[in-house]
Amino acid sequence: MKIGFIGLGIMGKPMSKNLIKAGYELVVNNKERAAMDELAECGAETAETAAEVASRCQVIITMLPNSPHVREVCLGENGIIDGAKEGTVVIDMSSIDPVQSKAIGAELAKKGIELMDAPVSGGEPKAIDGTISVMVGGAKETFDRFYDLLMAMAGSVVYVGPLGSGNVAKLANQVIVAVNIAAVSEALTLAVKNGADPELVYQAIRGGLAGSTVLDAKAPMMMAHDFKPGFRIELHIKDLTNALNAAHATDTSLPMTAQVMEIMQALKNDGCAKEDHSAIVKYYEKISNVSVEKE
């Protein structure tokens, strides 16, 4: 069985390579040709359009930047819907608005095409080593059918519920991460403004209830002023935009998420969009006229 793979960016390219390593035959498509040529050197076949991929594969993985790109690849001209046979399954591993996942899925279903949403967490390093976490929404029997395929790229694959649930889980994750980074930034700023050593404060609190993966990952970056991106601010803005859109569609209030979104927008305006999201601390440093950087 050949697997279609559309979207060979920072995440998609290593994920597709892991499928090849696991023994799957791939037909790939990407906006830029260079990535397709690189996958061809690894043994993949190439296709010029999403419709061509769909005409040759009944299982198609998409890994794209955001909701409009997924809609275009699935439903646009020369999209999956134009080339797919009835019974085709699309596994969208992009991180998009769950409202859009449901809407795109409904359109595909009219042609007998099934959609699962399966966004990932872990970033490029985990995509390369095959240990990403995957959160899946869709029919449970379809999830069971393709569990092994997803595990060929991942360290964890968890079924969350019906279509859209995977992206809800991903957005919940991104909300928690964003708010935690802001809280760490506030705490270190408070420490420095009151004459405490932020490194010692960090060591004092990390073993208690305030300890977290976010604290351990981001506090050292903040104190080193090392904002080399593991996850860029501009990408977190995209995720929080989707979270707020989904919230507004369901009359849900996310006041802390909205506040952190405004902080990130301010940082974007200051030219920090491509820095790591730990650069949120720069906003607090600016408004409090202090630096948490260790000397």
C-alpha positions, 0 to 999 in steps of 0.5 A: 500500500502506497502512502501519500504525503503532502507537505514536506516542511520542517516537520513533514520532511523528517516525518516522511523520511521516517515512514520510508525507513519503516518500509512504507512506499511514499508518493510525495508532493510539496510546494517547493520542488527541492524537498520533493527531490530530496525525498525522491533520493530516499526512495519516494515517488513524486507527484505534481499535484495533490489530486495526483497523489490522491489518484495513486494512494488511498491513504494520504497524510497532510502536514501543512501550515494552517487551516487555509492550506489544508482546505486548499489541498483537500478541496481546492483546484487539483486538490485531494477531492479531485483525484481521490477514490471513494474510501480514501482516508486523509490523515491531516497532521497539521495543527489547525482550527478544529472547527475547520477540521470538521468543516473540511471533513464534512465536504470530503465525506460527500465524496466518500473520503474520510478525514482524521485530524492528527496534530503533533507535538514535539517540534523538529528534533522529535520529528527527526528522531521519530518521537513526536506525540500525536493526538488523533480525532476521527472514527475509532476503527480508522484510528485502530487501522492506522495506529501502526502507520502513525507510530512509525513517526511517533513515540506516542499516538493517543485517540482523543475522540471524534473528528476535531478532537485531535486539534482541540487537544493540541490547542489545549496543549498550546494554551497551557504552554503559553500561559506557563511561559508567561507565568515563568516570565512574571516570576523571574521578573518579580525575583530580579526586581526584588533583589533575588538571584533568579537562578537560585529562585528557579532552583528553589521552586523547581522541585515543588508544585511550581515545577514543570516541564515548561519551567525546566525548559524555558527558565534557563533559556530566559536567564541565558537570553538564548532565544534560538527557536525551538518553537517560534513566537509566530507559530504560537500566535497561529495556534492561539489564534486557532484556540481563540477562534474555536473558543468564540465558535463555542461561546467559550471564554479564554481570558488568559489565552487572550492576554498572552496572545496580546503579549506575543503580538507586542513581541512580533511588533518588536521584531521577535516573531522568529524567536523562541516563545521563551522570549515572552520574558522580553516583554516583561523585562521591557515593561518592568525595566529589568533584565533576568539575564545572568551576568 
